[in-house]
């Protein structure tokens, strides 16, 4: 599943990033790495997502969100806010 498929209020674990180059390095520098927990905060009609990662809010477009592989965190997780 990808982050684009995520539901508002749910927590997910990043399992992979299917991108290369500058974008990959930038997201990694912002703390978005495999094994990181994220929480979807808002979804816009345009498809962009706002999510929390390591205590910071990030917004990405739908094309980037569909390149971020995730799995749902069972049991609620800790949910960075």
Phi and psi in radians as a Rosetta constraint file:
Dihedral C 1 N 2 CA 2 C 2 CIRCULARHARMONIC -1.929 0.35
Dihedral N 2 CA 2 C 2 N 3 CIRCULARHARMONIC 2.892 0.35
Dihedral C 2 N 3 CA 3 C 3 CIRCULARHARMONIC -1.075 0.35
Dihedral N 3 CA 3 C 3 N 4 CIRCULARHARMONIC -0.538 0.35
Dihedral C 3 N 4 CA 4 C 4 CIRCULARHARMONIC -1.061 0.35
Dihedral N 4 CA 4 C 4 N 5 CIRCULARHARMONIC -0.494 0.35
Dihedral C 4 N 5 CA 5 C 5 CIRCULARHARMONIC -1.446 0.35
Dihedral N 5 CA 5 C 5 N 6 CIRCULARHARMONIC -0.132 0.35
Dihedral C 5 N 6 CA 6 C 6 CIRCULARHARMONIC -1.153 0.35
Dihedral N 6 CA 6 C 6 N 7 CIRCULARHARMONIC 2.686 0.35
Dihedral C 6 N 7 CA 7 C 7 CIRCULARHARMONIC -1.816 0.35
Dihedral N 7 CA 7 C 7 N 8 CIRCULARHARMONIC 2.547 0.35
Dihedral C 7 N 8 CA 8 C 8 CIRCULARHARMONIC -1.037 0.35
Dihedral N 8 CA 8 C 8 N 9 CIRCULARHARMONIC 2.317 0.35
Dihedral C 8 N 9 CA 9 C 9 CIRCULARHARMONIC 1.573 0.35
Dihedral N 9 CA 9 C 9 N 10 CIRCULARHARMONIC -0.145 0.35
Dihedral C 9 N 10 CA 10 C 10 CIRCULARHARMONIC -1.658 0.35
Dihedral N 10 CA 10 C 10 N 11 CIRCULARHARMONIC 2.672 0.35
Dihedral C 10 N 11 CA 11 C 11 CIRCULARHARMONIC -1.841 0.35
Dihedral N 11 CA 11 C 11 N 12 CIRCULARHARMONIC 2.513 0.35
Dihedral C 11 N 12 CA 12 C 12 CIRCULARHARMONIC -2.405 0.35
Dihedral N 12 CA 12 C 12 N 13 CIRCULARHARMONIC 2.713 0.35
Dihedral C 12 N 13 CA 13 C 13 CIRCULARHARMONIC -1.882 0.35
Dihedral N 13 CA 13 C 13 N 14 CIRCULARHARMONIC 2.196 0.35
Dihedral C 13 N 14 CA 14 C 14 CIRCULARHARMONIC -1.250 0.35
Dihedral N 14 CA 14 C 14 N 15 CIRCULARHARMONIC 2.198 0.35
Dihedral C 14 N 15 CA 15 C 15 CIRCULARHARMONIC -1.896 0.35
Dihedral N 15 CA 15 C 15 N 16 CIRCULARHARMONIC -0.288 0.35
Dihedral C 15 N 16 CA 16 C 16 CIRCULARHARMONIC -3.100 0.35
Dihedral N 16 CA 16 C 16 N 17 CIRCULARHARMONIC 2.776 0.35
Dihedral C 16 N 17 CA 17 C 17 CIRCULARHARMONIC -2.146 0.35
Dihedral N 17 CA 17 C 17 N 18 CIRCULARHARMONIC 2.034 0.35
Dihedral C 17 N 18 CA 18 C 18 CIRCULARHARMONIC -1.676 0.35
Dihedral N 18 CA 18 C 18 N 19 CIRCULARHARMONIC 1.074 0.35
Dihedral C 18 N 19 CA 19 C 19 CIRCULARHARMONIC -2.593 0.35
Dihedral N 19 CA 19 C 19 N 20 CIRCULARHARMONIC 2.958 0.35
Dihedral C 19 N 20 CA 20 C 20 CIRCULARHARMONIC -2.345 0.35
Dihedral N 20 CA 20 C 20 N 21 CIRCULARHARMONIC 3.004 0.35
Dihedral C 20 N 21 CA 21 C 21 CIRCULARHARMONIC 1.254 0.35
Dihedral N 21 CA 21 C 21 N 22 CIRCULARHARMONIC -2.530 0.35
Dihedral C 21 N 22 CA 22 C 22 CIRCULARHARMONIC -1.054 0.35
Dihedral N 22 CA 22 C 22 N 23 CIRCULARHARMONIC -0.729 0.35
Dihedral C 22 N 23 CA 23 C 23 CIRCULARHARMONIC -1.082 0.35
Dihedral N 23 CA 23 C 23 N 24 CIRCULARHARMONIC -0.779 0.35
Dihedral C 23 N 24 CA 24 C 24 CIRCULARHARMONIC -1.053 0.35
Dihedral N 24 CA 24 C 24 N 25 CIRCULARHARMONIC -0.835 0.35
Dihedral C 24 N 25 CA 25 C 25 CIRCULARHARMONIC -1.105 0.35
Dihedral N 25 CA 25 C 25 N 26 CIRCULARHARMONIC -0.653 0.35
Dihedral C 25 N 26 CA 26 C 26 CIRCULARHARMONIC -1.165 0.35
Dihedral N 26 CA 26 C 26 N 27 CIRCULARHARMONIC -0.787 0.35
Dihedral C 26 N 27 CA 27 C 27 CIRCULARHARMONIC -1.133 0.35
Dihedral N 27 CA 27 C 27 N 28 CIRCULARHARMONIC -0.677 0.35
Dihedral C 27 N 28 CA 28 C 28 CIRCULARHARMONIC -1.121 0.35
Dihedral N 28 CA 28 C 28 N 29 CIRCULARHARMONIC -0.684 0.35
Dihedral C 28 N 29 CA 29 C 29 CIRCULARHARMONIC -1.138 0.35
Dihedral N 29 CA 29 C 29 N 30 CIRCULARHARMONIC -0.488 0.35
Dihedral C 29 N 30 CA 30 C 30 CIRCULARHARMONIC -1.460 0.35
Dihedral N 30 CA 30 C 30 N 31 CIRCULARHARMONIC -0.012 0.35
Dihedral C 30 N 31 CA 31 C 31 CIRCULARHARMONIC 1.753 0.35
Dihedral N 31 CA 31 C 31 N 32 CIRCULARHARMONIC 0.074 0.35
Dihedral C 31 N 32 CA 32 C 32 CIRCULARHARMONIC -1.567 0.35
Dihedral N 32 CA 32 C 32 N 33 CIRCULARHARMONIC 1.629 0.35
Dihedral C 32 N 33 CA 33 C 33 CIRCULARHARMONIC -2.285 0.35
Dihedral N 33 CA 33 C 33 N 34 CIRCULARHARMONIC 2.769 0.35
Dihedral C 33 N 34 CA 34 C 34 CIRCULARHARMONIC -0.964 0.35
Dihedral N 34 CA 34 C 34 N 35 CIRCULARHARMONIC 2.375 0.35
Dihedral C 34 N 35 CA 35 C 35 CIRCULARHARMONIC 1.675 0.35
Dihedral N 35 CA 35 C 35 N 36 CIRCULARHARMONIC -0.105 0.35
Dihedral C 35 N 36 CA 36 C 36 CIRCULARHARMONIC -1.511 0.35
Dihedral N 36 CA 36 C 36 N 37 CIRCULARHARMONIC 2.417 0.35
Dihedral C 36 N 37 CA 37 C 37 CIRCULARHARMONIC -1.563 0.35
Dihedral N 37 CA 37 C 37 N 38 CIRCULARHARMONIC 2.386 0.35
Dihedral C 37 N 38 CA 38 C 38 CIRCULARHARMONIC -2.253 0.35
Dihedral N 38 CA 38 C 38 N 39 CIRCULARHARMONIC 2.711 0.35
Dihedral C 38 N 39 CA 39 C 39 CIRCULARHARMONIC -2.236 0.35
Dihedral N 39 CA 39 C 39 N 40 CIRCULARHARMONIC 2.198 0.35
Dihedral C 39 N 40 CA 40 C 40 CIRCULARHARMONIC -1.307 0.35
Dihedral N 40 CA 40 C 40 N 41 CIRCULARHARMONIC 2.126 0.35
Dihedral C 40 N 41 CA 41 C 41 CIRCULARHARMONIC -1.718 0.35
Dihedral N 41 CA 41 C 41 N 42 CIRCULARHARMONIC -0.636 0.35
Dihedral C 41 N 42 CA 42 C 42 CIRCULARHARMONIC -2.759 0.35
Dihedral N 42 CA 42 C 42 N 43 CIRCULARHARMONIC 2.645 0.35
Dihedral C 42 N 43 CA 43 C 43 CIRCULARHARMONIC -2.285 0.35
Dihedral N 43 CA 43 C 43 N 44 CIRCULARHARMONIC 2.205 0.35
Dihedral C 43 N 44 CA 44 C 44 CIRCULARHARMONIC -1.583 0.35
Dihedral N 44 CA 44 C 44 N 45 CIRCULARHARMONIC 2.755 0.35
Dihedral C 44 N 45 CA 45 C 45 CIRCULARHARMONIC -1.086 0.35
Dihedral N 45 CA 45 C 45 N 46 CIRCULARHARMONIC -0.482 0.35
Dihedral C 45 N 46 CA 46 C 46 CIRCULARHARMONIC -1.248 0.35
Dihedral N 46 CA 46 C 46 N 47 CIRCULARHARMONIC -0.195 0.35
Dihedral C 46 N 47 CA 47 C 47 CIRCULARHARMONIC 1.796 0.35
Dihedral N 47 CA 47 C 47 N 48 CIRCULARHARMONIC -0.153 0.35
Dihedral C 47 N 48 CA 48 C 48 CIRCULARHARMONIC -1.266 0.35
Dihedral N 48 CA 48 C 48 N 49 CIRCULARHARMONIC 2.708 0.35
Dihedral C 48 N 49 CA 49 C 49 CIRCULARHARMONIC -2.169 0.35
Dihedral N 49 CA 49 C 49 N 50 CIRCULARHARMONIC 2.536 0.35
Dihedral C 49 N 50 CA 50 C 50 CIRCULARHARMONIC -1.995 0.35
Dihedral N 50 CA 50 C 50 N 51 CIRCULARHARMONIC 2.222 0.35
Dihedral C 50 N 51 CA 51 C 51 CIRCULARHARMONIC -2.458 0.35
Dihedral N 51 CA 51 C 51 N 52 CIRCULARHARMONIC 2.801 0.35
Dihedral C 51 N 52 CA 52 C 52 CIRCULARHARMONIC -1.783 0.35
Dihedral N 52 CA 52 C 52 N 53 CIRCULARHARMONIC 2.312 0.35
Dihedral C 52 N 53 CA 53 C 53 CIRCULARHARMONIC -2.462 0.35
Dihedral N 53 CA 53 C 53 N 54 CIRCULARHARMONIC 2.139 0.35
Dihedral C 53 N 54 CA 54 C 54 CIRCULARHARMONIC 0.895 0.35
Dihedral N 54 CA 54 C 54 N 55 CIRCULARHARMONIC 0.714 0.35
Dihedral C 54 N 55 CA 55 C 55 CIRCULARHARMONIC 1.425 0.35
Dihedral N 55 CA 55 C 55 N 56 CIRCULARHARMONIC 0.093 0.35
Dihedral C 55 N 56 CA 56 C 56 CIRCULARHARMONIC -2.113 0.35
Dihedral N 56 CA 56 C 56 N 57 CIRCULARHARMONIC 2.496 0.35
Dihedral C 56 N 57 CA 57 C 57 CIRCULARHARMONIC -1.575 0.35
Dihedral N 57 CA 57 C 57 N 58 CIRCULARHARMONIC 2.300 0.35
Dihedral C 57 N 58 CA 58 C 58 CIRCULARHARMONIC -2.184 0.35
Dihedral N 58 CA 58 C 58 N 59 CIRCULARHARMONIC 2.591 0.35
Dihedral C 58 N 59 CA 59 C 59 CIRCULARHARMONIC -2.147 0.35
Dihedral N 59 CA 59 C 59 N 60 CIRCULARHARMONIC 2.347 0.35
Dihedral C 59 N 60 CA 60 C 60 CIRCULARHARMONIC -2.360 0.35
Dihedral N 60 CA 60 C 60 N 61 CIRCULARHARMONIC 2.676 0.35
Dihedral C 60 N 61 CA 61 C 61 CIRCULARHARMONIC -1.321 0.35
Dihedral N 61 CA 61 C 61 N 62 CIRCULARHARMONIC 2.948 0.35
Dihedral C 61 N 62 CA 62 C 62 CIRCULARHARMONIC -1.112 0.35
Dihedral N 62 CA 62 C 62 N 63 CIRCULARHARMONIC -0.572 0.35
Dihedral C 62 N 63 CA 63 C 63 CIRCULARHARMONIC -1.151 0.35
Dihedral N 63 CA 63 C 63 N 64 CIRCULARHARMONIC -0.714 0.35
Dihedral C 63 N 64 CA 64 C 64 CIRCULARHARMONIC -1.240 0.35
Dihedral N 64 CA 64 C 64 N 65 CIRCULARHARMONIC -0.728 0.35
Dihedral C 64 N 65 CA 65 C 65 CIRCULARHARMONIC -1.034 0.35
Dihedral N 65 CA 65 C 65 N 66 CIRCULARHARMONIC -0.586 0.35
Dihedral C 65 N 66 CA 66 C 66 CIRCULARHARMONIC -1.393 0.35
Dihedral N 66 CA 66 C 66 N 67 CIRCULARHARMONIC -0.080 0.35
Dihedral C 66 N 67 CA 67 C 67 CIRCULARHARMONIC -1.729 0.35
Dihedral N 67 CA 67 C 67 N 68 CIRCULARHARMONIC -0.016 0.35
Dihedral C 67 N 68 CA 68 C 68 CIRCULARHARMONIC -1.790 0.35
Dihedral N 68 CA 68 C 68 N 69 CIRCULARHARMONIC 1.886 0.35
Dihedral C 68 N 69 CA 69 C 69 CIRCULARHARMONIC -1.373 0.35
Dihedral N 69 CA 69 C 69 N 70 CIRCULARHARMONIC 2.359 0.35
Dihedral C 69 N 70 CA 70 C 70 CIRCULARHARMONIC -2.441 0.35
Dihedral N 70 CA 70 C 70 N 71 CIRCULARHARMONIC 2.945 0.35
Dihedral C 70 N 71 CA 71 C 71 CIRCULARHARMONIC -2.420 0.35
Dihedral N 71 CA 71 C 71 N 72 CIRCULARHARMONIC 2.596 0.35
Dihedral C 71 N 72 CA 72 C 72 CIRCULARHARMONIC -1.201 0.35
Dihedral N 72 CA 72 C 72 N 73 CIRCULARHARMONIC 2.438 0.35
Dihedral C 72 N 73 CA 73 C 73 CIRCULARHARMONIC -1.507 0.35
Dihedral N 73 CA 73 C 73 N 74 CIRCULARHARMONIC 2.068 0.35
Dihedral C 73 N 74 CA 74 C 74 CIRCULARHARMONIC -1.403 0.35
Dihedral N 74 CA 74 C 74 N 75 CIRCULARHARMONIC 2.607 0.35
Dihedral C 74 N 75 CA 75 C 75 CIRCULARHARMONIC 1.393 0.35
Dihedral N 75 CA 75 C 75 N 76 CIRCULARHARMONIC 0.262 0.35
Dihedral C 75 N 76 CA 76 C 76 CIRCULARHARMONIC 1.558 0.35
Dihedral N 76 CA 76 C 76 N 77 CIRCULARHARMONIC -0.595 0.35
Dihedral C 76 N 77 CA 77 C 77 CIRCULARHARMONIC 1.107 0.35
Dihedral N 77 CA 77 C 77 N 78 CIRCULARHARMONIC -3.025 0.35
Dihedral C 77 N 78 CA 78 C 78 CIRCULARHARMONIC -1.630 0.35
Dihedral N 78 CA 78 C 78 N 79 CIRCULARHARMONIC -0.335 0.35
Dihedral C 78 N 79 CA 79 C 79 CIRCULARHARMONIC 0.959 0.35
Dihedral N 79 CA 79 C 79 N 80 CIRCULARHARMONIC 1.377 0.35
Dihedral C 79 N 80 CA 80 C 80 CIRCULARHARMONIC -0.908 0.35
Dihedral N 80 CA 80 C 80 N 81 CIRCULARHARMONIC 2.251 0.35
